[in-house]
C-alpha cells in the first residue's frame, strides 16, 4: 500500500500536471467497491469543476475543486444543484494508480474512473485489486496528526499510557496519519527500538529520537520518490528509489548493515515487522 512518501510524490506530480485544468466529463466503471460516495455525487462534484489544487492528507490525495457559479447553470436547472466548491478524495488502497493519459492511449482493464479534461488529456484511476476508494467531500479530514508537523510534546502525549506495541501505535492512522509499515520499521531501526516494545514503556528521550527519525525517514523517502517494492509508480509512471536505502524492511535473514546480525521478521497485529535483534532493544 502506498504510504506517506509515495502519496506525497504522486500528489506533487499531479499538482504540476492538472492544476488549473477543468473536468469536462466523468466516466465511472460498474464496480461498486471503489466508490465510497454515490456515483451521481462524484459526477456532480467533478463535472465542469476546475482543479484548484492537488495535495496529500495522510494517505489520501485531495483534489480541491472550484466552479464559477455561472458554469453549467442551464444544465443544473434541469438536473440537481451542484456544490460550487468541493473536494475529490482518492485513496489508492493497495494497487491504485492515478495516470494522466492521452485519450488515444489504451484503457487498462482495471480502470474505474476516467476524467476528461479541457486540456484534451484524461485522468484515469486504475486499481486491479479494488481496495482504493473514490469519494467527494465539502471539508475532508483524514484524522490523526501529520507526522511531518507534530512537535515533541504532542508526540509524547500520543503514546502516554498506551499498552500496544510501538509499531502498532505508529500505524494507527487515528493517531499519526500517513506512516505505514515500511517507514515505521525504518524509523524504529534508526532509533534502536524493537517494534514489540510497549508504547508506554518508551522514555521521553527515546520518543524524541523516534520523532526525529520518523521525520528524517519520510523526508528522505519523499526526496527519492518513495519506495517501489510492488507496483507503485508516480504520476509520470516512474518508480521510486528509497527501497535501495531500506536498512531492515524486506531484508529478513540478511545481515544487519550495522552489526551483521541477521534481520528478523515477526508479525504484529497481522502486519510484518522487520528489525535487528542486536541493534534494537
Order of alpha helices (4+ residues) and beta strands (2+ residues): alpha-beta-alpha-beta-beta-alpha-beta-beta-beta-beta-beta-beta-alpha-alpha-beta-alpha-alpha-beta-beta
